[in-house]
Structures are given as C-alpha cells and as structure tokens.
Amino acid sequence: MHLIQVDSVQRWMEDLKLMTDCECMCILQSKPISTEKNEQNELMLSSQYSTCDNLQLLLKRAWIISTELTRISQKLEKNRWQRVHSMTVRVNCHVRSMINEYNTFTRNSSEEMHQFEKLLLDKCSEFTAFTERCIQTEDEQILKSIKSCVNETLTAVAQCFGQLIELVLTHEAQNLLRQIELSDSMCITESAISSLFSLTQEGAHLCRIIAKVDGILCLADILTDNSHSEATHAEAAAVIAQITSPHLTFTQHLSSFLENMEEIVTALVKLCQEASSGEVFLLASAALANITFFDTMACEILLQLNAMKILLAACSDKHIVDTPYSRDQVVTILANMSVLDQCASEIIQGNGVQLLMEMLFERSSSGNSAEAAACERVQQKSAVTLARLSRDPEVADAAVKLSCIPRLIKLCRSPTERNNSDSVLVACLAALRRLAVMSPDGLEDSDFQQLVKPRLVDSFLLCTNMEESFV
C-alpha cells in the first residue's frame, strides 16, 4: 500500500511540473485585466496595434502544439504510455491556453469557430482520459485494445486542431484586409499591411490563406492609390512578393491576379522608377521578378512600360541598386523578359550587355553565405540572359566585343570564380556555346574542343573535375 501511494505521488509530481506553467497561464488569462467595462473597451480598441504580436503568439502556440502531437505519435509507437500521458496533459493545457489567448484579443469570431473550439477541447479531454486509463493498467491485451482508440483520438485531435487554426488564420487575414479596405487612418492601414507582411513570412500556408481571401485585390488597390506613402506602397509590394514567390505551389489566386496584372505591374514599375532608397527598389523589383514567372503577358506589359530602360538606369545608381540581392531581382526580370524577341533591341539601346558582363564578375565581399548565394544567382542568370539574347546577332556581337567569351571560359574553368556553383557552370557553358556559334573565332582550339564541341554533360563533368591550376 505504501509503495502504491509513493508511486502515485511521484507520478503526480512528474505530471505537475509539466502542467503547472500552462495551468497558471490558463487561470491568469481567464481573468479580466480590469473590472471596469469602459477600461476594457479602451483596451480592445487599442488592440489593433498589437494584432501582429497576438498573431505571432498564436502561431508560436500552434507550432508548440503541432510539435507535441508529433512527439506523442512517436512515443505511442514505442508504447511509452507514461510519456504519452504526460505529453497529452501538456497538449491539453496548451490548447486551452491558445484558445483563451485568442479569445482575449479577437473580435466577432464566427459560430463555426466556437464550435471547433468546443470540439477540440472535447477531443483533448477524451484523449487525456484514454491515456490516463493506459497508465493505470499493465495488462498488454488491454493496452493493445486501447491503443487503436488512442491512435484514432490522436488523429481526430490533430485534424480538429488543423481546421481550427485554418479558420482562425483566415478570420484574422480577413480582419486585416477589412482594416486596409475600410480604414481612413493611414496609421491603421500601414499597421495592417505590416501585420499582413509578417504573416506571409511564416511560410507558404499563410501566403495561401491570404491569397485565398482575395488579398491580392486589396493590395492592388493600395499600390494604385497615390494618396498612400512610398513606405505603404513598399509594404504592399513586399506582401505581393511573398504571395507570388515561385517556390509556392498553390495557384488558386492566379485568376484574380491575372485580371489585375497590368495595373499591379504598372504600379510596381513606377515604384521602382521613383524609389528613394535601395530597400524600396528591392521590394518592388522582387515582386516584379516573381510576377514574370507567371505568364509571358507580364513580360509583354513590362516591355510596353519601358521597364527594361528603367531597370537598367536604376542599376547605374549605386544608391538604389546597392546589393547583390537587388541585382538578383533585376537580372531575374531580364532573364524572363529575354524570351521575347523584342527584348534584344531594348538591351542594346540601354547598354544592357555591358551590365550583364559586369554581373558575370559578381562576387561576395562579406563572406556571408546568403550574399554568396545571391552572387551565384546573379552570375547564373546573367549567363542565362546572355545565352537567350545572343540568338540576336547584334547582341552576340556586342557580347564578343565586351570580352564576354574569355570571362565565360574563366567561370567554366575556375571553380572559385563561380563559388563552386554547378548551376553557374551549366549556364556559362550554354552561353559560351551560343556565342561560339555566332563568333567561332573568339575561342582557342583547346577551349572549343573541351567546352563547346563535346556534349554539354561531358563538358560539365570535365569542368567539375578540373583543378584550379588547369587554367
């Protein structure tokens, strides 16, 4: 009897230290900050300025719960019942805390959301009850029969949790967009756009939610409204850049985006042209670069707007295009526009071949890995652009006169010149082969035999195995 009592107390102590913090948070956050109704109303009115912080807290709590559910599943596979139960108790507390936290700052949440909150709490309680039964028996047969129920309940908790989070984030994104559309206050509008941008940085899932609730239409209105400041336009461009990232796989928002593409592209080109700082230019050009991956229509619009001339002129201003990241966006746009035949004459007129040649020399000065990666992208895309544009004899002739061929050979043969990047090597080999067709006299015989004549894959393998002293 004494042993049983000690064991129970020890179990209780172990569980207690895991649940105390969460329980305290639940109790504290269930209490009103003020008993005065007016004061509480004032608190609610001021909460719009901390929406971003509240959402970050919600996302952090959601991440913790998601991680814990994954760990529970792993422990369940190993029949670690004591750990499963203690972690289940902890998840239960986190869920309650998350719901309490959210309900303290949200307004006008839907009946559907309240139903999902109740359902999730019920499932969590059911889950905790199941795992508690499991630690009260050591009979393998009973545990085996209960395990399937525990697994089913865990799956139900995870599904219900995911649906609730989807509803909550959609609701908050809609609130932010509603603030942007309806508010007459510049301060509130800018705060809402900033919160929206913070959400997009949380990953593809949040970008999909914002796109799903027609966030692009709202952002298009901001970009085309001249009453907003440059900073507000830049924030809107930043959100568009996140939502339109080519790394995202969802396409539900494309229809509404394509319908408004011309006015969005026009506004972004204007923002690039009038940018007062490198940061504003970077955000606007990043959005344009992503848009050019969507459809050649975007590139055609850019040609009509003389965007090539604007971007090339910006690159000559070291206060505006002042980092490899900005040059990466510009050369991405040039590479995507270069599929159009009309682009060649624009490049010649704007001295663009000279710029592409300079970009082949892009190197990181800081040693920072992110900057080095940006420099690699600049080298790769400038070579790709040269390869595409050199189908035009005038561009190819200009490239040869600017000594592009020796530079491309150097990048192929010297791994350190391209930061050991295979993608830069492939792009340079392609550009070199295109120029060699237009100007075969520009290569020595050894370069032709090793870098142009063989299959591209053979030249690639030769260059990747090449020693530095070979040059």
NORLIN-V99849 format. One record per residue. N is the residue number from 1. PHI is phi as a letter, one per 40 degrees, with the letter a starting at -180 (NA if undefined). OMEGA is omega in radians with two decimals (999 if undefined). NEAR is the number of other C-alpha atoms within 8 Angstrom. Layout:
# NORLIN-V99849
n = {N & N}
phi = {PHI & PHI}
omega = {OMEGA & OMEGA}
near = {NEAR & NEAR}
This chain:
# NORLIN-V99849
n = {1 & 2 & 3 & 4 & 5 & 6 & 7 & 8 & 9 & 10 & 11 & 12 & 13 & 14 & 15 & 16 & 17 & 18 & 19 & 20 & 21 & 22 & 23 & 24 & 25 & 26 & 27 & 28 & 29 & 30 & 31 & 32 & 33 & 34 & 35 & 36 & 37 & 38 & 39 & 40 & 41 & 42 & 43 & 44 & 45 & 46 & 47 & 48 & 49 & 50 & 51 & 52 & 53 & 54 & 55 & 56 & 57 & 58 & 59 & 60 & 61 & 62 & 63 & 64 & 65 & 66 & 67 & 68 & 69 & 70 & 71 & 72 & 73 & 74 & 75 & 76 & 77 & 78 & 79 & 80 & 81 & 82 & 83 & 84 & 85 & 86 & 87 & 88 & 89 & 90 & 91 & 92 & 93 & 94 & 95 & 96 & 97 & 98 & 99 & 100 & 101 & 102 & 103 & 104 & 105 & 106 & 107 & 108 & 109 & 110 & 111 & 112 & 113 & 114 & 115 & 116 & 117 & 118 & 119 & 120 & 121 & 122 & 123 & 124 & 125 & 126 & 127 & 128 & 129 & 130 & 131 & 132 & 133 & 134 & 135 & 136 & 137 & 138 & 139 & 140 & 141 & 142 & 143 & 144 & 145 & 146 & 147 & 148 & 149 & 150 & 151 & 152 & 153 & 154 & 155 & 156 & 157 & 158 & 159 & 160 & 161 & 162 & 163 & 164 & 165 & 166 & 167 & 168 & 169 & 170 & 171 & 172 & 173 & 174 & 175 & 176 & 177 & 178 & 179 & 180 & 181 & 182 & 183 & 184 & 185 & 186 & 187 & 188 & 189 & 190 & 191 & 192 & 193 & 194 & 195 & 196 & 197 & 198 & 199 & 200 & 201 & 202 & 203 & 204 & 205 & 206 & 207 & 208 & 209 & 210 & 211 & 212 & 213 & 214 & 215 & 216 & 217 & 218 & 219 & 220 & 221 & 222 & 223 & 224 & 225 & 226 & 227 & 228 & 229 & 230 & 231 & 232 & 233 & 234 & 235 & 236 & 237 & 238 & 239 & 240 & 241 & 242 & 243 & 244 & 245 & 246 & 247 & 248 & 249 & 250 & 251 & 252 & 253 & 254 & 255 & 256 & 257 & 258 & 259 & 260 & 261 & 262 & 263 & 264 & 265 & 266 & 267 & 268 & 269 & 270 & 271 & 272 & 273 & 274 & 275 & 276 & 277 & 278 & 279 & 280 & 281 & 282 & 283 & 284 & 285 & 286 & 287 & 288 & 289 & 290 & 291 & 292 & 293 & 294 & 295 & 296 & 297 & 298 & 299 & 300 & 301 & 302 & 303 & 304 & 305 & 306 & 307 & 308 & 309 & 310 & 311 & 312 & 313 & 314 & 315 & 316 & 317 & 318 & 319 & 320 & 321 & 322 & 323 & 324 & 325 & 326 & 327 & 328 & 329 & 330 & 331 & 332 & 333 & 334 & 335 & 336 & 337 & 338 & 339 & 340 & 341 & 342 & 343 & 344 & 345 & 346 & 347 & 348 & 349 & 350 & 351 & 352 & 353 & 354 & 355 & 356 & 357 & 358 & 359 & 360 & 361 & 362 & 363 & 364 & 365 & 366 & 367 & 368 & 369 & 370 & 371 & 372 & 373 & 374 & 375 & 376 & 377 & 378 & 379 & 380 & 381 & 382 & 383 & 384 & 385 & 386 & 387 & 388 & 389 & 390 & 391 & 392 & 393 & 394 & 395 & 396 & 397 & 398 & 399 & 400 & 401 & 402 & 403 & 404 & 405 & 406 & 407 & 408 & 409 & 410 & 411 & 412 & 413 & 414 & 415 & 416 & 417 & 418 & 419 & 420 & 421 & 422 & 423 & 424 & 425 & 426 & 427 & 428 & 429 & 430 & 431 & 432 & 433 & 434 & 435 & 436 & 437 & 438 & 439 & 440 & 441 & 442 & 443 & 444 & 445 & 446 & 447 & 448 & 449 & 450 & 451 & 452 & 453 & 454 & 455 & 456 & 457 & 458 & 459 & 460 & 461 & 462 & 463 & 464 & 465 & 466 & 467 & 468 & 469 & 470 & 471}
phi = {NA & c & c & c & c & c & c & c & c & c & c & c & c & c & c & c & c & c & b & c & d & c & c & c & c & c & c & c & c & c & c & c & c & b & c & c & c & c & c & c & c & c & c & c & c & c & c & c & c & b & d & c & c & c & c & c & c & c & c & c & c & c & c & c & c & c & c & c & c & c & c & c & d & c & c & c & c & c & f & c & c & c & c & d & c & c & c & c & c & c & c & d & c & c & c & c & c & c & c & c & c & c & c & c & b & c & b & f & c & c & c & d & c & c & c & c & c & c & c & c & c & c & c & c & c & c & c & c & c & c & c & c & c & c & c & c & b & b & c & c & c & c & c & c & c & c & d & c & c & c & c & c & c & c & c & c & c & c & c & c & c & c & c & c & c & d & c & c & c & c & c & c & c & c & c & c & c & c & c & c & c & b & c & c & c & c & c & c & c & c & c & c & c & c & c & c & c & c & c & c & c & c & h & c & c & c & c & c & c & c & c & c & c & f & c & c & c & c & c & c & c & c & c & c & c & c & c & c & c & c & c & c & c & c & c & c & c & c & c & c & c & c & c & c & d & c & c & c & c & c & b & c & c & c & c & c & c & c & c & b & c & c & c & c & c & d & c & c & c & c & c & c & c & b & d & c & a & c & c & c & c & d & c & c & c & c & c & c & d & c & c & c & c & c & a & c & d & c & c & c & c & c & c & c & c & f & c & d & c & c & c & c & c & c & c & c & c & c & c & c & c & b & a & c & c & c & c & c & c & c & c & c & c & c & c & c & c & c & c & c & c & c & c & d & c & c & c & c & c & c & f & c & c & c & c & c & c & c & c & c & c & c & b & c & c & c & g & c & c & c & c & c & c & c & c & c & c & c & c & c & c & c & c & c & c & c & c & c & c & c & c & c & d & c & c & c & c & c & c & c & c & c & g & c & c & d & c & c & c & c & c & c & c & b & d & c & c & b & f & f & c & c & c & c & d & c & c & c & c & c & c & c & c & c & c & c & c & c & a & c & c & c & b & c & c & c & c & c & c & c & b & b & c & c & c & d & c & c & c & c & c & c & c & c & c & c & c & c & c & c & c}
omega = {-3.14 & -3.13 & 3.13 & -3.13 & -3.14 & -3.13 & 3.13 & 3.13 & 3.14 & 3.10 & 3.14 & 3.14 & 3.13 & 3.12 & -3.06 & -3.09 & 3.11 & -3.04 & -3.02 & -3.10 & -3.13 & -3.14 & 3.13 & 3.13 & 3.13 & -3.09 & -3.11 & -3.07 & 3.06 & -3.12 & 3.10 & 3.11 & -3.13 & 3.09 & -3.14 & -3.08 & -3.11 & -3.14 & 3.13 & 3.09 & 3.11 & 3.11 & 3.14 & -3.14 & -3.12 & -3.04 & -3.13 & -3.12 & 3.13 & 3.14 & -3.12 & 3.12 & -3.14 & 3.12 & 3.09 & 3.08 & 3.12 & -3.13 & 3.11 & 3.11 & 3.13 & 3.12 & 3.12 & -3.13 & 3.14 & 3.12 & 3.14 & 3.12 & 3.09 & 3.14 & 3.09 & 3.13 & 3.13 & 3.13 & -3.13 & 3.11 & -3.11 & -3.14 & 3.09 & -2.95 & -3.14 & 3.12 & 3.12 & -3.11 & -3.11 & 3.11 & 3.09 & 3.08 & -3.12 & 3.10 & 3.11 & 3.14 & 3.13 & 3.13 & 3.12 & 3.11 & -3.14 & -3.12 & 3.10 & 3.13 & -3.10 & -3.10 & 3.09 & -3.11 & -3.11 & 3.07 & 3.09 & 3.07 & -3.00 & 3.07 & 3.11 & 3.13 & 3.11 & 3.12 & 3.11 & 3.07 & 3.14 & 3.14 & 3.14 & 3.11 & 3.12 & -3.14 & 3.10 & 3.11 & 3.11 & 3.13 & 3.13 & 3.14 & 3.12 & -3.09 & 3.08 & 3.08 & -3.10 & -3.13 & 3.14 & 3.11 & 3.07 & 3.13 & -3.07 & -3.12 & 3.12 & -3.14 & 3.13 & -3.14 & -3.14 & -3.01 & 3.14 & 3.10 & 3.13 & 3.12 & 3.13 & -3.14 & 3.09 & 3.10 & 3.14 & 3.10 & -3.11 & 3.14 & -3.14 & 3.10 & 3.13 & 3.13 & 3.13 & 3.13 & 3.09 & 3.13 & -3.10 & -3.10 & 3.06 & 3.13 & -3.11 & 3.08 & 3.10 & 3.10 & 3.14 & 3.13 & 3.10 & 3.09 & -3.12 & -3.08 & -2.96 & -3.03 & 3.04 & -3.10 & 3.10 & -3.10 & -3.14 & 3.13 & -3.13 & 3.11 & -3.14 & 3.12 & 3.11 & 3.10 & 3.12 & 3.12 & 3.11 & 3.12 & -3.10 & -3.13 & 3.13 & 3.06 & -3.04 & -3.09 & -3.14 & 3.08 & 3.14 & -3.13 & -3.13 & 3.12 & -3.10 & -3.11 & 3.06 & 3.11 & -3.10 & 3.13 & 3.13 & -3.14 & 3.09 & 3.11 & -3.14 & -3.11 & -3.07 & 3.14 & -3.07 & 3.13 & 3.12 & -3.14 & 3.09 & -3.14 & 3.11 & 3.08 & -3.14 & 3.10 & 3.12 & 3.10 & 3.13 & 3.12 & 3.11 & 3.12 & 3.13 & -3.07 & -3.07 & -3.12 & 3.14 & 3.12 & 3.13 & -3.02 & -3.08 & -3.08 & -3.07 & -3.04 & -3.02 & -3.08 & 3.13 & -3.14 & -3.14 & 3.12 & -3.08 & -3.02 & -3.04 & -3.12 & 3.10 & 3.14 & 3.12 & -3.13 & -3.13 & 3.08 & 3.10 & 3.12 & 3.07 & -3.08 & -3.06 & -3.07 & -3.13 & -3.12 & 3.10 & -3.12 & 3.12 & 3.12 & -3.13 & -3.12 & -3.13 & -3.12 & 3.09 & 3.10 & 3.11 & -3.13 & 3.13 & -3.11 & -3.11 & 3.07 & -3.04 & -2.93 & 3.11 & 3.09 & 3.12 & 3.13 & 3.11 & 3.10 & 3.14 & 3.09 & 3.14 & -3.10 & -3.08 & -3.10 & 3.13 & 3.14 & -3.12 & -3.10 & 3.13 & 3.10 & 3.14 & -3.12 & 3.10 & 3.11 & -3.05 & 3.07 & -3.11 & 3.06 & -2.93 & -3.12 & 3.04 & -3.13 & 3.10 & 3.12 & 3.07 & 3.14 & -3.12 & -3.08 & 3.03 & 3.11 & -3.14 & -3.13 & -3.14 & 3.09 & -3.03 & 3.06 & 3.13 & -3.11 & -3.10 & -3.04 & -3.06 & -3.12 & 3.10 & 3.14 & 3.14 & -3.11 & -3.10 & -3.11 & -3.07 & 3.13 & 3.08 & 3.12 & 3.13 & 3.08 & 3.12 & -3.13 & 3.07 & 3.12 & -3.07 & 3.11 & 3.12 & 3.13 & -3.04 & -3.05 & 3.11 & -3.04 & 3.13 & 3.12 & 3.12 & 3.11 & 3.10 & 3.12 & 3.08 & 3.14 & 3.13 & 3.12 & -3.11 & -3.05 & 3.08 & 3.08 & 3.10 & -3.14 & 3.10 & 3.14 & -3.12 & -3.07 & -3.07 & 2.95 & 3.06 & -3.08 & -3.11 & 3.10 & 3.13 & 3.12 & 3.12 & -3.14 & 3.13 & -3.14 & 3.14 & 3.10 & 3.09 & -3.09 & 3.10 & 3.14 & 3.11 & 3.10 & 3.12 & 3.13 & 3.11 & -3.01 & -3.07 & -3.11 & -3.11 & 3.12 & -3.14 & 3.13 & 3.13 & -3.09 & 3.09 & -3.12 & 3.08 & -3.14 & -3.13 & -3.13 & -3.13 & 3.08 & 3.13 & 3.13 & -3.13 & 3.13 & 3.12 & -3.14 & -3.14 & 3.10 & -3.09 & -3.09 & -3.07 & -3.12 & -3.08 & -3.09 & 2.97 & -3.06 & -3.12 & 3.10 & 3.14 & -3.08 & -3.06 & -2.99 & -3.06 & -3.03 & -3.11 & 2.98 & -3.09 & -3.11 & 3.13 & 3.07 & 3.12 & -3.13 & 3.09 & -3.10 & -3.12 & 3.13 & -3.04 & 3.05 & -3.12 & -3.07 & -3.11 & -3.04 & 999}
near = {4 & 5 & 6 & 7 & 8 & 8 & 8 & 8 & 8 & 8 & 8 & 8 & 8 & 8 & 10 & 8 & 8 & 9 & 11 & 8 & 8 & 11 & 10 & 8 & 9 & 12 & 8 & 7 & 11 & 7 & 6 & 6 & 5 & 7 & 7 & 6 & 7 & 6 & 9 & 11 & 8 & 8 & 8 & 9 & 7 & 8 & 9 & 8 & 8 & 8 & 10 & 9 & 7 & 10 & 8 & 8 & 8 & 11 & 8 & 8 & 10 & 10 & 8 & 8 & 11 & 9 & 8 & 10 & 11 & 8 & 8 & 11 & 10 & 8 & 12 & 10 & 7 & 6 & 6 & 9 & 11 & 7 & 8 & 12 & 12 & 10 & 10 & 13 & 11 & 11 & 12 & 12 & 12 & 11 & 10 & 10 & 13 & 11 & 9 & 11 & 10 & 10 & 8 & 7 & 10 & 7 & 5 & 4 & 8 & 6 & 6 & 6 & 11 & 9 & 8 & 11 & 10 & 8 & 9 & 11 & 11 & 8 & 11 & 12 & 9 & 9 & 13 & 12 & 8 & 11 & 13 & 9 & 8 & 11 & 10 & 6 & 8 & 7 & 6 & 6 & 6 & 8 & 11 & 8 & 8 & 10 & 8 & 8 & 9 & 11 & 9 & 8 & 11 & 11 & 8 & 9 & 12 & 10 & 8 & 11 & 9 & 8 & 9 & 11 & 9 & 8 & 9 & 9 & 10 & 11 & 9 & 8 & 12 & 10 & 8 & 12 & 11 & 9 & 11 & 12 & 7 & 6 & 10 & 5 & 6 & 8 & 6 & 12 & 12 & 10 & 9 & 12 & 14 & 9 & 11 & 11 & 13 & 9 & 10 & 14 & 8 & 8 & 8 & 8 & 7 & 12 & 12 & 10 & 11 & 15 & 12 & 9 & 9 & 10 & 10 & 12 & 10 & 11 & 11 & 11 & 8 & 11 & 13 & 9 & 7 & 6 & 4 & 9 & 7 & 9 & 7 & 11 & 12 & 12 & 13 & 13 & 14 & 13 & 12 & 11 & 14 & 12 & 12 & 10 & 8 & 7 & 4 & 8 & 5 & 6 & 5 & 7 & 11 & 7 & 7 & 10 & 10 & 7 & 7 & 10 & 9 & 9 & 9 & 11 & 12 & 10 & 10 & 14 & 15 & 8 & 14 & 13 & 9 & 6 & 11 & 7 & 8 & 12 & 7 & 14 & 15 & 12 & 13 & 16 & 14 & 12 & 15 & 13 & 12 & 12 & 10 & 13 & 9 & 7 & 8 & 9 & 6 & 13 & 12 & 10 & 10 & 13 & 10 & 7 & 8 & 8 & 10 & 12 & 9 & 11 & 11 & 12 & 9 & 10 & 10 & 7 & 9 & 7 & 7 & 13 & 14 & 10 & 6 & 11 & 10 & 14 & 12 & 13 & 12 & 11 & 12 & 10 & 11 & 10 & 13 & 11 & 12 & 12 & 9 & 8 & 6 & 6 & 12 & 11 & 7 & 11 & 12 & 11 & 7 & 10 & 9 & 11 & 12 & 9 & 9 & 12 & 12 & 8 & 10 & 13 & 7 & 11 & 7 & 9 & 4 & 5 & 7 & 7 & 6 & 6 & 12 & 12 & 8 & 11 & 14 & 14 & 10 & 15 & 14 & 14 & 13 & 14 & 15 & 13 & 14 & 12 & 14 & 11 & 13 & 15 & 9 & 8 & 8 & 8 & 14 & 14 & 10 & 9 & 15 & 12 & 7 & 8 & 8 & 10 & 12 & 7 & 9 & 13 & 11 & 10 & 13 & 12 & 11 & 12 & 12 & 7 & 8 & 13 & 8 & 7 & 9 & 7 & 7 & 14 & 13 & 9 & 13 & 15 & 15 & 12 & 15 & 13 & 10 & 11 & 14 & 12 & 7 & 10 & 10 & 8 & 6 & 8 & 9 & 7 & 6 & 6 & 10 & 10 & 9 & 10 & 11 & 14 & 7 & 9 & 7 & 10 & 6 & 8 & 13 & 11 & 8 & 9 & 9 & 8 & 6 & 9 & 6 & 9 & 4 & 6 & 6}
